[in-house]
Amino acid sequence: MNRIFSGVQPTNNLHLGNYLGAVRNWVRMQKDYDCIFCVVDLHAITLWQEPVALRQATREVAAAYIASGIDPKCSIIFNQSQCLAHAQLAWILNCVARLGWLNRMTQFKEKAGKNRENASIGLYAYPVLMAADILAYKATHVPVGEDQKQHLELARDIAQKFNNDYGVKLFPLPEPVIGGPAARIMSLRDGTKKMSKSDESDYSRINMTDDADTIALKFRKAKTDPNPLPGPECLDEHGHVKADAEAARPEAFNLLSIYAALSDAALADVVHRFAGQEFSKFKGELTDLAVAKLGPISGEMKRLLAHPDEIDALLRNGAERAQAIAMPILREVEEIVGFLH
Ligand code: TYM
């Protein structure tokens, strides 16, 4: 059976981009794949995390997975640091990956900012750890948002170089699964920037735990432009939004894409439906839709988080199941590399 691996960092809470771009798609893939969903705490500490907050965020992400519909009985849910194969394989892959490859990673450049000399080595090696996450399970498919595409290409390069260097066919080349109107949800304050946990303005994102009033306020304040909503003139013959139309009105198309993703409709249908309308009315409908979809998830998250011991036990159990898959694969790698046991 094909195997999926994916993860979210426990840095603050999940936002609508994480949900629509990643977690929601995982829920749908559960029945067709053998699934492993990780809370990537080793990745989180590549930037400083307050320890108490990290522990809480780890539980919150696990709760969000379950509340969104991941079934911990069939899918494996665990936190990365509890399965030692990730760090061990990452070291071996650090010796396979090339500096030149990592130097091209745009996420490192964005996260390190101007003071690159002061960034952690972990932040630089982040994509190699990500490759280890995937390859430790010989995962075949990796569902993520658009922003992870470059990291997945690197994971494929690392897998291929390992296979070539040692003359083996050990690792399958993992396929990225990216798509739909929500692969890249943008900030509500600036349609050219992606919605992100690290944006200092909380108005830039909808958090999974926001209540109805907060969601309404954030959409009301969301940046738009002075024109009514665009109509079918912005679509090409395949029903895709024309690139120049989108570039001219990024905020409008971001809100329309969020509506399309939340309502499971094609973006073209949503464009037709709201063509020529005022933003204020559309934003009201968008709020109602978001509250209807996210309210039950945040309610369930609250219920789960009232019992942290149960979440911890569930993660421990998931880690045991994860180790049962990853440790034999790590052994195989170590054997190939020439480590004595
Ligand atoms: P993180 O926590 O930054 O993001 C988690 C997932 O959410 C997606 N995402 C978005 N999708 C659409 N629009 C957005 N604005 C948006 N922001 C985030 C991300 O693409 C991601 O799918 N490095 C990974 C975590 C990871 C991982 C892995 C993923 C670690 N190891 C192995 C897959 C396989 C990350 O981006 O986390």
Residues whose N, C-alpha, C, O or C-beta is under 5 A from the ligand:
A	BS01	TYM	F5 S6 G7 V8 Q9 G17 N18 G21 A22 V40 H43 M130 D133 V142 P143 V144 G145 E146 D147 Q148 A182 A183 R184 I185 M186 K194 M195
